[in-house]
Amino acid sequence: YGCVHFTNGIAHNYIGIARSMLNDLHVYPNPANNTLYIEGDFSSYPNPDMSIMDSSGRTILKINSVNKDKVSWDISSLNSGVYVLRIQLGSKISNTVLVVI
């Protein structure tokens, strides 16, 4: 599996687990097919905003409530393709390419 490393909102593609300067955030796997995992310390952010957008910028899936350190996101309803994963924690925003297979 390939994953992404975020630095100051810029995505860098790597093989392995995604590692982020955005609160030590992990997003994996990428590419994904049924489930996307997002790990991090969400306790400092009462209303994290996580969404998946299509290539036109339309929000396809959204999570508004996170009450644990690991989110298991069912993405099986998405068609194969390229999407943008947007994660906002407070004033920090990360956008990265998500490939669904």
ZADO-1210 file (C-alpha; in nm, 4 decimals, padded with zeros to 6 digits):
<atoms>
<atom x="00.0000" y="00.0000" z="00.0000" code="TYR" pos="1"/>
<atom x="00.1090" y="00.3532" z="-00.0657" code="GLY" pos="2"/>
<atom x="00.0395" y="00.6342" z="00.1766" code="CYS" pos="3"/>
<atom x="00.0904" y="01.0058" z="00.2114" code="VAL" pos="4"/>
<atom x="00.3001" y="01.2287" z="00.4369" code="HIS" pos="5"/>
<atom x="00.1622" y="01.5788" z="00.5031" code="PHE" pos="6"/>
<atom x="00.3923" y="01.8723" z="00.5711" code="THR" pos="7"/>
<atom x="00.2346" y="02.2133" z="00.6153" code="ASN" pos="8"/>
<atom x="-00.0652" y="02.1075" z="00.4113" code="GLY" pos="9"/>
<atom x="00.1464" y="01.9723" z="00.1237" code="ILE" pos="10"/>
<atom x="00.1065" y="01.6040" z="00.0463" code="ALA" pos="11"/>
<atom x="00.4076" y="01.3865" z="-00.0294" code="HIS" pos="12"/>
<atom x="00.3394" y="01.0331" z="-00.1529" code="ASN" pos="13"/>
<atom x="00.5319" y="00.7497" z="00.0109" code="TYR" pos="14"/>
<atom x="00.5034" y="00.3753" z="00.0480" code="ILE" pos="15"/>
<atom x="00.3986" y="00.2794" z="00.4005" code="GLY" pos="16"/>
<atom x="00.1884" y="00.4582" z="00.6622" code="ILE" pos="17"/>
<atom x="00.0939" y="00.8228" z="00.6174" code="ALA" pos="18"/>
<atom x="00.2576" y="01.0430" z="00.8790" code="ARG" pos="19"/>
<atom x="00.1609" y="01.4049" z="00.9311" code="SER" pos="20"/>
<atom x="00.2954" y="01.7069" z="01.1064" code="MET" pos="21"/>
<atom x="-00.0744" y="01.7856" z="01.1529" code="LEU" pos="22"/>
<atom x="-00.0967" y="01.6523" z="01.5083" code="ASN" pos="23"/>
<atom x="00.0873" y="01.3316" z="01.4162" code="ASP" pos="24"/>
<atom x="-00.1956" y="01.2194" z="01.1909" code="LEU" pos="25"/>
<atom x="-00.1897" y="00.8804" z="01.0168" code="HIS" pos="26"/>
<atom x="-00.4071" y="00.8038" z="00.7124" code="VAL" pos="27"/>
<atom x="-00.3938" y="00.4567" z="00.5570" code="TYR" pos="28"/>
<atom x="-00.4136" y="00.2660" z="00.3279" code="PRO" pos="29"/>
<atom x="-00.3834" y="00.4748" z="00.0152" code="ASN" pos="30"/>
<atom x="-00.4931" y="00.3414" z="-00.2283" code="PRO" pos="31"/>
<atom x="-00.7924" y="00.2123" z="-00.0342" code="ALA" pos="32"/>
<atom x="-01.0947" y="00.0076" z="-00.1320" code="ASN" pos="33"/>
<atom x="-01.3399" y="-00.0566" z="00.1552" code="ASN" pos="34"/>
<atom x="-01.2086" y="00.1085" z="00.4688" code="THR" pos="35"/>
<atom x="-00.9916" y="00.4131" z="00.5328" code="LEU" pos="36"/>
<atom x="-00.8257" y="00.4536" z="00.8731" code="TYR" pos="37"/>
<atom x="-00.7371" y="00.7875" z="01.0269" code="ILE" pos="38"/>
<atom x="-00.5388" y="00.7908" z="01.3510" code="GLU" pos="39"/>
<atom x="-00.4397" y="01.0868" z="01.5623" code="GLY" pos="40"/>
<atom x="-00.4928" y="01.2689" z="01.8886" code="ASP" pos="41"/>
<atom x="-00.8333" y="01.4242" z="01.8275" code="PHE" pos="42"/>
<atom x="-00.8895" y="01.5139" z="02.1957" code="SER" pos="43"/>
<atom x="-00.7615" y="01.8702" z="02.1460" code="SER" pos="44"/>
<atom x="-01.0100" y="01.9324" z="01.8658" code="TYR" pos="45"/>
<atom x="-01.3750" y="01.9078" z="01.9744" code="PRO" pos="46"/>
<atom x="-01.5163" y="01.9283" z="01.6200" code="ASN" pos="47"/>
<atom x="-01.2769" y="01.7741" z="01.3691" code="PRO" pos="48"/>
<atom x="-01.4016" y="01.7993" z="01.0126" code="ASP" pos="49"/>
<atom x="-01.3146" y="01.5166" z="00.7748" code="MET" pos="50"/>
<atom x="-01.4516" y="01.4928" z="00.4246" code="SER" pos="51"/>
<atom x="-01.3888" y="01.3227" z="00.0937" code="ILE" pos="52"/>
<atom x="-01.4473" y="01.5303" z="-00.2186" code="MET" pos="53"/>
<atom x="-01.4653" y="01.4334" z="-00.5841" code="ASP" pos="54"/>
<atom x="-01.2555" y="01.5984" z="-00.8556" code="SER" pos="55"/>
<atom x="-01.5091" y="01.8806" z="-00.8942" code="SER" pos="56"/>
<atom x="-01.4834" y="01.9705" z="-00.5242" code="GLY" pos="57"/>
<atom x="-01.8224" y="01.8266" z="-00.4286" code="ARG" pos="58"/>
<atom x="-01.8311" y="01.6647" z="-00.0837" code="THR" pos="59"/>
<atom x="-01.9122" y="01.2938" z="-00.1201" code="ILE" pos="60"/>
<atom x="-01.8633" y="01.1698" z="00.2382" code="LEU" pos="61"/>
<atom x="-01.8232" y="01.3596" z="00.5634" code="LYS" pos="62"/>
<atom x="-01.7493" y="01.2841" z="00.9287" code="ILE" pos="63"/>
<atom x="-01.8367" y="01.5539" z="01.1819" code="ASN" pos="64"/>
<atom x="-01.8018" y="01.3682" z="01.5085" code="SER" pos="65"/>
<atom x="-01.4915" y="01.1861" z="01.6240" code="VAL" pos="66"/>
<atom x="-01.4692" y="01.0628" z="01.9819" code="ASN" pos="67"/>
<atom x="-01.1705" y="00.8348" z="01.9671" code="LYS" pos="68"/>
<atom x="-00.8133" y="00.8302" z="01.8422" code="ASP" pos="69"/>
<atom x="-00.8792" y="00.5999" z="01.5464" code="LYS" pos="70"/>
<atom x="-01.1475" y="00.6513" z="01.2854" code="VAL" pos="71"/>
<atom x="-01.2521" y="00.3581" z="01.0711" code="SER" pos="72"/>
<atom x="-01.4290" y="00.5083" z="00.7690" code="TRP" pos="73"/>
<atom x="-01.6410" y="00.2905" z="00.5411" code="ASP" pos="74"/>
<atom x="-01.5672" y="00.4096" z="00.1877" code="ILE" pos="75"/>
<atom x="-01.7112" y="00.1061" z="00.0083" code="SER" pos="76"/>
<atom x="-01.9827" y="00.3256" z="-00.1468" code="SER" pos="77"/>
<atom x="-01.7219" y="00.5212" z="-00.3445" code="LEU" pos="78"/>
<atom x="-01.6546" y="00.4329" z="-00.7061" code="ASN" pos="79"/>
<atom x="-01.2953" y="00.3642" z="-00.8068" code="SER" pos="80"/>
<atom x="-01.1184" y="00.6898" z="-00.8772" code="GLY" pos="81"/>
<atom x="-00.9246" y="00.9812" z="-00.7383" code="VAL" pos="82"/>
<atom x="-01.0643" y="01.1916" z="-00.4531" code="TYR" pos="83"/>
<atom x="-00.9449" y="01.4611" z="-00.2151" code="VAL" pos="84"/>
<atom x="-00.9349" y="01.3811" z="00.1553" code="LEU" pos="85"/>
<atom x="-00.9768" y="01.7035" z="00.3554" code="ARG" pos="86"/>
<atom x="-00.9068" y="01.7031" z="00.7275" code="ILE" pos="87"/>
<atom x="-00.9508" y="02.0134" z="00.9404" code="GLN" pos="88"/>
<atom x="-00.8405" y="02.0154" z="01.3018" code="LEU" pos="89"/>
<atom x="-00.8991" y="02.3611" z="01.4443" code="GLY" pos="90"/>
<atom x="-00.7219" y="02.6065" z="01.2141" code="SER" pos="91"/>
<atom x="-00.5047" y="02.3327" z="01.0571" code="LYS" pos="92"/>
<atom x="-00.6241" y="02.1974" z="00.7247" code="ILE" pos="93"/>
<atom x="-00.4779" y="01.9129" z="00.5212" code="SER" pos="94"/>
<atom x="-00.5842" y="01.8134" z="00.1712" code="ASN" pos="95"/>
<atom x="-00.4424" y="01.5067" z="00.0030" code="THR" pos="96"/>
<atom x="-00.5139" y="01.2808" z="-00.2881" code="VAL" pos="97"/>
<atom x="-00.6982" y="00.9607" z="-00.1991" code="LEU" pos="98"/>
<atom x="-00.7096" y="00.6793" z="-00.4526" code="VAL" pos="99"/>
<atom x="-00.9996" y="00.4375" z="-00.4260" code="VAL" pos="100"/>
<atom x="-00.9630" y="00.1020" z="-00.6028" code="ILE" pos="101"/>
</atoms>
